[in-house]
Amino acid sequence: MLPTIRLSSGEMITVECTSGRNLAVERSPDRKAALLTCRRQSQPEPTATAQPTATPTDQPPHGEHAEIDMHWHAPGIAHGDRPAHEHGDAPPQWLLDAGIRPTFNHVGGTPNENHAFYKHTAFKGWAGQFNGQDWYGVFHLDFNPAGHVSRFHSYQLWVRDATGAISAISGWLDFGVDNETGPQLVPQCGGDDSVRPIMNPPSVGCPIQFESWYARAGGSGDWAPDFGFNINPNFYAGGDPLNPATWTNTGYVRNLERRIEFAWYLGGSGIRPAPRGEFWATQWGDIVNGPTDPVCGTQRTYGERSYTVACIRQFIAPSLQPMTFPGNSAGGTFPGNGVVLPN
């Protein structure tokens, strides 16, 4: 093992593995140290048949740009037209050891739903343990005026249960109601914040509170988890979604203090049973008869926007147990040296 490298505040270091090996990152619980290991791949990367690849709407990046654009990277790095930002928790070792390397470009993504510049910086990784089961998620959370006009935000979730089996689901979180184009936006001090789903950003002149997002419970298929998020607010509601110069900063900077809660009932106590084993569903959670179901590739319209229906492979292990209250929330402040808004 090489000697320990100690960095002062604001310092950064880039580590690269030679001979085509992968860089594995294991962080200490207090996030003050990390062990970097260059290792061989224990298993091959997932193939397109295991997790279909989305057809991008823009020309995908190549080489080094593809690596940093499509995967988790250390905080405080600016690349392309994106300012210095962070992506939360790195994928845990148990996920990498299973041959799974999460990517931001996946079939459950939300093409054309968010401006590309802000879309990338909003992908946040989250690792935790609920009910004795390890989980890792990648959630698209742009807590700013650009995100406040987008009804759908993508998610990916992996859970390793006590048997070692890994369940994997993905799709879109729905923050809107009925046939509305956008989310159910209820600015603070401006309405009933008990409604669900909801985006609840701060308003100018209103006392600052955490911004909360709660998605449609269970998804359209009523089998997925109920997701909720709280963050220290960065921007007030309002402004041109595509022009950050018109956004008003609250004074709380960088979207680093975040909390997540999700309840996945899985039929426990008779609540929201879920299919087990492999099955297929649309990005909204409607179960279909495989990747060639007639609905796949058709158009679905919400208000003034139309979306191509994606049919996504899901897998829920028979051994996976429910994750419900209490003990189904996690939060903290993520490392953010050098990170700027929008993050």
CORTASUL-V591503 format. One record per residue. RES is the residue in one small letter. PSI is psi in degrees with one decimal (999 if undefined). D_LAST is the distance of its C-alpha to the last C-alpha in Angstrom with 1 decimal. Layout:
BEGIN
[[RES & PSI & D_LAST] [RES & PSI & D_LAST]]
END
This chain:
BEGIN
[[m & 138.3 & 34.6] [l & 160.1 & 33.3] [p & 154.6 & 33.0] [t & 136.9 & 30.0] [i & 126.5 & 27.4] [r & 127.7 & 26.1] [l & 143.3 & 23.1] [s & 168.6 & 22.7] [s & 130.4 & 19.7] [g & -13.2 & 17.4] [e & 149.1 & 19.3] [m & 159.0 & 18.2] [i & 140.8 & 20.4] [t & 129.9 & 20.6] [v & 130.3 & 23.1] [e & 132.9 & 24.8] [c & 142.2 & 27.5] [t & 172.2 & 30.7] [s & 26.5 & 33.1] [g & 15.8 & 30.6] [r & 162.8 & 29.7] [n & 147.0 & 26.5] [l & 114.5 & 24.4] [a & 138.2 & 24.3] [v & 124.5 & 22.0] [e & 117.3 & 23.3] [r & 147.6 & 21.6] [s & 156.4 & 23.7] [p & -30.5 & 23.3] [d & 4.2 & 22.2] [r & 19.2 & 19.4] [k & -4.5 & 21.3] [a & 155.3 & 22.9] [a & 142.5 & 22.6] [l & 120.1 & 25.5] [l & 127.6 & 25.0] [t & 128.4 & 27.8] [c & 119.9 & 28.8] [r & 159.4 & 30.6] [r & 155.9 & 32.3] [q & 123.3 & 31.2] [s & -26.3 & 33.2] [q & 157.4 & 32.9] [p & 157.8 & 32.1] [e & 152.6 & 28.8] [p & 143.9 & 29.0] [t & 171.4 & 30.8] [a & -24.9 & 30.3] [t & -28.2 & 32.9] [a & -38.7 & 31.1] [q & 98.5 & 27.7] [p & 148.4 & 28.2] [t & 133.6 & 25.9] [a & 150.8 & 24.3] [t & 109.4 & 25.5] [p & 151.0 & 22.6] [t & -22.0 & 22.6] [d & 160.3 & 21.6] [q & 122.8 & 23.2] [p & 151.8 & 21.5] [p & 163.1 & 20.6] [h & 160.2 & 23.2] [g & -133.6 & 23.9] [e & -35.0 & 21.3] [h & -38.3 & 18.8] [a & -39.6 & 19.4] [e & -49.4 & 19.0] [i & -25.0 & 15.5] [d & -30.7 & 14.4] [m & -10.6 & 16.0] [h & 163.4 & 15.7] [w & 142.6 & 13.8] [h & 166.3 & 13.5] [a & 152.6 & 13.3] [p & 156.9 & 10.3] [g & 12.3 & 9.9] [i & 130.4 & 11.1] [a & 140.0 & 10.7] [h & 146.3 & 12.9] [g & -131.8 & 14.5] [d & 15.6 & 12.8] [r & 130.5 & 9.2] [p & 171.6 & 7.9] [a & 129.3 & 7.7] [h & -178.4 & 5.2] [e & 158.4 & 6.8] [h & 26.9 & 8.7] [g & -141.7 & 10.6] [d & 141.2 & 14.3] [a & 155.0 & 16.2] [p & 133.8 & 19.0] [p & 160.1 & 21.9] [q & -35.3 & 25.2] [w & -29.7 & 27.2] [l & -44.2 & 25.2] [l & -38.6 & 25.4] [d & -23.4 & 29.1] [a & 4.3 & 29.7] [g & 17.9 & 28.7] [i & 119.9 & 25.5] [r & 102.5 & 22.3] [p & 142.6 & 19.5] [t & 150.4 & 18.1] [f & -17.6 & 15.4] [n & 101.5 & 18.3] [h & 167.5 & 20.8] [v & -21.6 & 23.4] [g & 14.1 & 21.5] [g & 176.3 & 18.6] [t & 74.8 & 18.2] [p & 140.5 & 19.2] [n & 0.8 & 19.2] [e & -21.9 & 17.4] [n & 146.0 & 14.0] [h & 134.6 & 13.6] [a & -39.1 & 13.1] [f & -45.1 & 10.6] [y & -22.3 & 7.9] [k & -48.3 & 9.7] [h & -46.3 & 9.1] [t & -16.0 & 5.4] [a & -5.2 & 6.2] [f & 120.7 & 9.2] [k & 125.2 & 9.7] [g & 147.6 & 13.1] [w & 128.2 & 15.3] [a & 140.2 & 18.8] [g & -171.9 & 21.6] [q & 120.2 & 25.2] [f & 134.7 & 26.9] [n & 38.4 & 30.6] [g & 11.3 & 31.2] [q & 131.0 & 29.2] [d & 141.3 & 26.2] [w & 154.5 & 23.3] [y & 132.8 & 20.1] [g & 151.9 & 17.7] [v & 119.5 & 14.9] [f & 141.1 & 13.3] [h & 108.2 & 11.3] [l & 81.9 & 9.4] [d & 90.3 & 7.5] [f & 73.0 & 8.4] [n & 173.9 & 9.0] [p & -25.7 & 12.3] [a & -42.6 & 11.8] [g & -27.0 & 11.6] [h & -11.5 & 14.3] [v & 1.4 & 16.8] [s & 119.1 & 16.6] [r & -36.4 & 19.1] [f & 136.9 & 18.5] [h & 134.1 & 15.7] [s & 157.7 & 16.7] [y & 154.2 & 17.4] [q & 139.1 & 19.4] [l & 130.6 & 21.3] [w & 138.4 & 23.8] [v & 127.5 & 26.3] [r & 118.0 & 29.0] [d & -175.4 & 31.9] [a & -22.4 & 34.8] [t & -10.0 & 36.7] [g & -7.5 & 34.0] [a & 142.2 & 33.5] [i & 117.6 & 30.0] [s & 146.3 & 29.2] [a & 121.2 & 26.5] [i & 157.2 & 25.3] [s & 163.5 & 22.7] [g & -151.8 & 22.2] [w & 136.1 & 20.5] [l & 133.1 & 19.7] [d & 116.1 & 21.4] [f & 14.6 & 20.3] [g & 179.3 & 23.2] [v & 151.3 & 26.9] [d & -132.6 & 30.0] [n & 25.6 & 29.8] [e & 145.3 & 27.0] [t & -46.6 & 24.7] [g & -173.2 & 21.5] [p & 168.6 & 20.4] [q & 90.3 & 22.4] [l & 119.2 & 20.4] [v & 90.2 & 22.0] [p & 147.1 & 20.4] [q & 143.0 & 21.4] [c & 14.3 & 25.0] [g & 10.3 & 25.5] [g & -165.3 & 27.2] [d & 104.2 & 27.9] [d & 11.4 & 24.9] [s & -7.5 & 27.1] [v & 154.1 & 27.0] [r & 140.9 & 25.4] [p & 170.2 & 23.3] [i & 147.1 & 21.0] [m & 129.6 & 17.6] [n & 68.1 & 18.1] [p & 161.5 & 15.7] [p & 156.3 & 17.1] [s & 147.1 & 19.5] [v & 131.7 & 20.6] [g & -5.4 & 23.6] [c & 140.4 & 23.0] [p & 137.0 & 22.6] [i & 127.9 & 19.0] [q & 168.5 & 18.7] [f & 140.6 & 16.2] [e & 134.0 & 14.8] [s & 137.6 & 16.5] [w & 127.9 & 16.5] [y & 123.2 & 19.8] [a & 168.8 & 20.8] [r & 126.4 & 24.4] [a & 125.6 & 26.4] [g & -5.9 & 27.7] [g & 179.2 & 26.5] [s & -31.3 & 29.3] [g & -8.1 & 31.4] [d & 25.1 & 31.3] [w & -17.0 & 31.0] [a & 171.8 & 27.3] [p & 160.0 & 25.5] [d & 121.8 & 24.4] [f & 139.6 & 20.6] [g & 147.4 & 19.0] [f & 143.7 & 15.6] [n & 136.2 & 15.0] [i & 157.8 & 12.0] [n & 124.1 & 12.1] [p & 142.1 & 11.5] [n & -36.0 & 9.3] [f & 145.6 & 11.1] [y & 159.2 & 14.7] [a & 147.2 & 16.1] [g & 172.0 & 17.4] [g & 165.5 & 17.0] [d & 120.2 & 17.0] [p & -27.1 & 14.5] [l & 7.4 & 14.7] [n & 92.8 & 14.7] [p & -19.9 & 11.9] [a & -19.8 & 14.8] [t & 0.8 & 16.2] [w & 142.2 & 13.5] [t & 117.1 & 14.5] [n & 136.4 & 12.5] [t & -15.1 & 14.1] [g & -13.0 & 14.0] [y & 121.0 & 12.1] [v & 144.4 & 9.2] [r & 6.2 & 5.8] [n & 51.7 & 6.3] [l & -25.2 & 8.5] [e & 111.6 & 11.7] [r & 151.0 & 12.3] [r & 140.3 & 15.7] [i & 145.6 & 17.2] [e & 136.6 & 20.7] [f & 143.4 & 22.7] [a & 124.5 & 26.4] [w & 104.9 & 28.2] [y & -38.9 & 31.8] [l & 30.0 & 33.4] [g & -1.9 & 36.7] [g & 135.6 & 37.0] [s & 24.9 & 39.4] [g & 12.3 & 39.8] [i & 126.0 & 36.3] [r & 71.1 & 34.5] [p & 153.3 & 36.1] [a & 150.4 & 34.2] [p & 155.7 & 35.8] [r & 152.7 & 36.4] [g & -157.8 & 36.3] [e & 136.7 & 35.1] [f & 172.8 & 34.5] [w & 145.4 & 32.7] [a & 157.2 & 30.7] [t & 172.3 & 28.8] [q & -19.6 & 25.1] [w & -12.4 & 25.9] [g & 0.8 & 28.2] [d & 125.6 & 31.6] [i & 135.0 & 33.9] [v & 171.2 & 35.6] [n & 58.6 & 38.4] [g & 179.5 & 36.6] [p & -10.5 & 34.8] [t & 13.6 & 37.8] [d & 142.2 & 37.9] [p & -24.7 & 38.9] [v & -21.7 & 35.7] [c & 128.9 & 33.5] [g & -4.3 & 32.4] [t & -179.6 & 33.5] [q & 140.8 & 31.6] [r & 134.7 & 30.5] [t & 133.9 & 29.7] [y & 111.6 & 27.8] [g & -118.0 & 28.6] [e & 6.8 & 27.9] [r & 143.2 & 26.0] [s & 145.5 & 27.6] [y & 144.6 & 26.3] [t & 128.6 & 28.0] [v & 120.6 & 29.0] [a & 138.6 & 27.8] [c & 118.6 & 30.0] [i & 133.6 & 28.3] [r & 132.1 & 30.0] [q & 152.6 & 29.5] [f & 122.0 & 31.2] [i & 113.7 & 32.0] [a & 142.2 & 34.3] [p & -24.1 & 37.5] [s & -5.6 & 36.9] [l & 134.5 & 33.5] [q & 154.9 & 33.9] [p & 151.7 & 32.3] [m & 102.6 & 29.3] [t & 175.5 & 29.7] [f & 140.7 & 29.8] [p & 174.1 & 30.2] [g & 22.1 & 27.9] [n & 32.5 & 25.4] [s & 152.5 & 22.3] [a & 147.7 & 20.0] [g & 168.6 & 17.3] [g & -176.3 & 16.1] [t & 124.9 & 13.7] [f & 150.1 & 11.8] [p & 136.0 & 12.2] [g & 30.0 & 9.7] [n & 123.7 & 12.1] [g & -5.9 & 10.9] [v & 139.0 & 7.2] [v & 169.7 & 6.3] [l & 150.7 & 4.8] [p & 139.7 & 3.8] [n & 999 & 0.0]]
END
